[in-house]
Amino acid sequence: VLNGVKDITITGTCLEYGMIEGALSTEIVTNPQNPYAIAKDTLRKFLTKLQSTNSFELKWLRLFYMYGSGQSEKSILSQLDRAIQNGEEYFNMSGGEQIRDYLDVKEVVQLILNASIKKPNGVYNICSGNPISIKQLVENYLTTNNKKIKLNLGFYSYPDYEPMNFWGIK
């Protein structure tokens, strides 16, 4: 910005909202609870303050959950694929009752591109707007990809760093 950049697009995270349950609108005041989300939210606040003394467009895009090519090896669908490839009889997971918002990474990329080019200054959720349980996500993935493995529901406890049920509002 200090060197003349006039238009910036940055990806934030849905975890900036904190431990709020339900549908998450960009109008909700953020309250991040983990270091990653705190860092993202702090950067957004800093850049917003910088806009008061420097003229530039800022598109802040809060990413929700994504799946697809190149996803983290720690993501649930990557772990599921690995268990299937290893010939495991069971896939260990939580109870699967958490509600999340997932998009294919190809759609995420398109939404980021469109927002960076077409959207005005502001905060935007990059999400489907469609809540889905983790269990349903896994079952849909197995059906769509004609794969089979038994689900060992309840093997892992639910994470304490995010709410049980949250999804984005576009």
N, C-alpha and C positions, 0 to 999 in steps of 0.2 A: 504494500500500500504506500509506504513512504517513498518507494521508487517508481510510483506511478500506476500500479495495477489498479484498474477501475472496476473489475468484476471478479468475484471470488466465489467458488462453490466448494463447500467442505462437507464431508460426511461425518455426522455425529452418530449417536446410538440411542436406541429406544430406552436403554437403561438410564438415560439422563432423567427420566420421569421419576425414578426411585421406586418405592414399594407400593405404588398405586395399582389397585385392581380395576379391571374392566377396560372399556374403550378409551384409548388415549388420544386426546386432541392436542394440537400444537398450542392451544390456549391454556393448557394446564401449566401451572408454575412447576419448574423442575426442582427435584430434590434428590440428586444422585446419592447412592449409598456405597459405591465401590470406587476404588482409585481410578479405574479406566473411565467410568462415567463422570466422575468428578473432574478429571482432566479435560474431557471433551466439553463439558458444560462450562468450565472456567474459560476455555479458549473462546467459546461462543460469546460469553459475557464480555470478555476483553475486546473481541472484534466489534461487538455491538457498541461498546463505549468508544472505540476508535472511530466509529462512524460519526460521532458527534463533532469531531474535529477534522475529519478527512472524508471527502466525498467518494464513496465506492459502493457498489452493489455487493451484498452478501446473501448467498443462498445457503442456508444451513439445512442439510438433509439428514433427518434421523432415520437410520437404517433399522429395520426390524430383522427378522430371521430370514436366512436365505439358504437355498440348497442348489446343487448342480455342479457342473464341471469346475474343478479347482477348489472345492470347499475344503475347509480345515479337516485334517484327519481326526480331530476330536469331535466333529459334529456328529449328531446322532445317525444320520444316514450313511456317513462314511464308516462309522463303527459297525453299522448293520451290514453294509457291503463286505467289510472285512470278515465279520463272523460267518457270513455265507460262503465267502471264498475259502475260508479255513475249514469249511465243512462242519462247523459247530452245530450241535443239535438245538441249542437254545441261544436266544439273544437276551442278555441281561439288560434290563432297563428299569427305570422308576415305574411307578404305577401307571404312568402315562396320562394322568388326568389333567396335567397342566394344559392351559389353553394359551396358544401362541398365534403369531401372525407370520406365515411363511410365503415367500415368493421364489420362483426360479431365478437364479442369478442372471440369466439372460434378460428377464423382465426388469430386474433391479438396474442393470446397466442401462437399459433403454430409458427408464424413469430418471436416472441420474443425468443422462445426456439431455433429455428433454427439459428437465428442471434447470440445468445450467445454461441452456440456450434461451428458453422461452419464459421462465418464471421470473417475476419481479423479486426484489429484495424481500427476504422473509425466511421463516422456518417452515419446513415441510416434512411430513412423515412419508417415508418410502416404505410402503406396506401394501398388503392386499386389501385390508379392511375386513377380511374374512377370518374370524376366529376358528381354530381347529385344535383338537386335542393332540398331544404328542402321540398317543396310542393310535388315533385315527390317521395321522400323518404316516406313521410306520406301516400300518395296515394298507393304506392307499398305495404306498410305494411298493410294497410286496406284490399287491394285485396288479398294478400298472406294469411292473417289470417281470411279472410271472416268476417270482421267486418265492421260496418257501423256507421258513424257519419258525420254530416255536418261540413265542415271546415269554420270557421269564419276568412277568410284571411284578414290581415291588422289590426287586433285587437291590436297587439303589434308593436311597432316601431322596426326597425332593430338595433341590438347592435352596439355601436360605438367603441367597443374595438377590433373588428376584421374586416378584409376586407369583402366585399360582396361576392367575388368570389375567392376561392382558393382551391387547391387540391394538392396532392403529386405526385411526380414522383418517382417511385421505383428505 
